[in-house]
């Protein structure tokens, strides 16, 4: 009897430990509410860092709460575990920078207020001295441009055009805002060299260390831009094919030293990168694709119209290694993928946030509702944390 009781104790204790391990393995989920409004008249004054806990969204911190403040841009880097935020006071023209370390949310850094004369409204980040640095200021003189930046601790950096060879880009959110992170290149007329369009003097433009594949030379235009650049992938936008309702990218696999062509549905589709996955919402030109119903959210419909786009309500993921494409038709135009992590997709469908598993990289599982709230339509950024 004592032996049987001991075995039962071991089984019960194992179950308790397994439950505790499972509970500890679930990472806290955080969201940033507020819609960046670089060129829009829609200036949302409230913005928060929110935590999902016990089926509720709790305010962790406040980013902007005054009627004269709004988000200028957000740069969210889930893999690097940092978020850069710039907010602007449109009364006095001051800008303020906020950096968030995803694993140290008790220490959110806020900069001193800066005049916005030289603020980059669509900045990109670079890797400098193994540090992630946001190019938040560019001072344009008659013949030269000075580039300045900040790291996650708001430490200032100065750098030159050659530092942009180590740019770090992870794509753009699908929501219809005009704020856009990309690196611009001028193409050579005779070969696949990409000259970074960072100086006025065309002879001083540095050559990017990746050459365009010969098979893509037919797409060669005066200007091209990249939307993803990291230690594994470089993704270059090649063409918007409105007649075929598709968008064409060139994907360079750095580990393999190989290019391949990627064709995605939607001539205005935007992508984000999460490891070997890219994600997005299928977006069409509004002149060619008409959906049957309007979005339930007036501000979304306004921004969609401003962007001259038509959102299909279809979200997708694409694996860059297997070339497998998977999609979900949510039948709600105001939808977007917020994060892909640990083979799990987190997505927003109007005022709801869902999660769904990627099963063996081959199919999408059964979605599970995480939260439904009137705050959710203003959420476009997400990250996990250990704190």
Order of alpha helices (4+ residues) and beta strands (2+ residues): alpha-beta-beta-beta-beta-beta-beta-beta-beta-beta-beta-beta-beta-beta-beta-beta-beta-beta-beta-beta-beta-beta-alpha-beta-beta-beta-beta-beta-beta-beta-beta
